[in-house]
Amino acid sequence: MDDCIFCKIVSGEIPGTIIYEDEYCLAFEDANPQMPVHTLIVPKEHYASLADDVPADLLGHLFSVVPKVAQIKGVADSGYRTIVNTGDDAAQTVKHLHIHVCGGEPMKEGMF
């Protein structure tokens, strides 16, 4: 996608603070963090959301990277939250599938 900011980070067209990369995905720091740790994991191939016929093996791979990112970011032992927003009602602002890995401080009970 020519106008996708996450595709531009994946391609290196615009900078991102990359903390993990492999053949299928890239993990980088959220530009507008909501927690002390707020890292995004994105597939290198563009999928708009979970509703975009994402292959099961790719989804499995993306989620297998979550504990690696948590370890790198130092929240594996204290705990972290993963979030995938899908669509406008879920407040998905970038239409490129991404997993939020958030932590670094105790979270309040609430909607999730």
Number of C-alpha atoms within 10 A of each C-alpha: 13 6 7 14 15 25 20 15 18 23 11 10 11 11 11 16 12 16 15 15 16 10 7 12 18 21 27 22 17 19 11 7 13 11 15 11 19 22 29 25 26 24 25 20 15 17 18 19 18 16 10 12 9 16 9 9 9 14 13 10 13 19 14 11 18 22 14 13 20 24 12 12 18 15 19 16 8 11 14 21 16 15 12 16 18 20 15 10 7 9 9 16 10 16 18 23 25 26 20 23 25 24 23 18 13 10 12 7 6 5 4 6
